[in-house]
């Protein structure tokens, strides 16, 4: 599990991400707030 987290952290640091323009804010209350339709993200590779 730790190796997976380290690998994911190494991959994520090469990308920036923002909410998609198609995202519709619709929170849903269960134990905590979470997006009803999921959170659509746009990933862009960071060029050095």
For each residue, the residues with C-beta under 8 A, 3 or more apart:
1: 4 5
2: 5 6
3: 6 7
4: 1 7 8
5: 1 2 8 9
6: 2 3 9 10
7: 3 4 10 11
8: 4 5 11 12
9: 5 6 12 13
10: 6 7 13 14
11: 7 8 14 15
12: 8 9 15
13: 9 10
14: 10 11 45 46
15: 11 12 43 44 45 46
16: 43 44 46
17: 41 42 43 44
18: 41 42 44
19: 23 39 40 41 42
20: 23 40 41 42
21:
22: 40
23: 19 20 39 40
24: 37
25: 35
26: 35 36 37
27: 33 34 35 36
28: 33 34 35 36
29: 32 33
30: 34
31:
32: 29
33: 27 28 29
34: 27 28 30
35: 25 26 27 28 38 39
36: 26 27 28
37: 24 26
38: 35
39: 19 23 35
40: 19 20 22 23
41: 17 18 19 20
42: 17 18 19 20
43: 15 16 17
44: 15 16 17 18
45: 14 15
46: 14 15 16
47:
48:
